[in-house]
Amino acid sequence: MMRALLISVLALTVFGCSEKTQSQDKERVSGDVPPYKGAANDPYVIKGWTAGNKTEWDTQMRNRAQSQNEYVKTN
């Protein structure tokens, strides 16, 4: 019984330490692009929005924030 426990602990230790790294070195995500310039062909983008239109982006973000405002919902 002690031998089985020792083998299982050893196996869990080996499998636990062999986890692959989760870094994004190969697929580096660049954060230097403003959010209003991305998602040109994303299916979740609102209809009629064009990538790169900052004023439309700001308007949409303001509308989303107001629809999540509990004070506005209750009045």
Beta strands, then each sheet from edge to edge (+ up, - down):
end
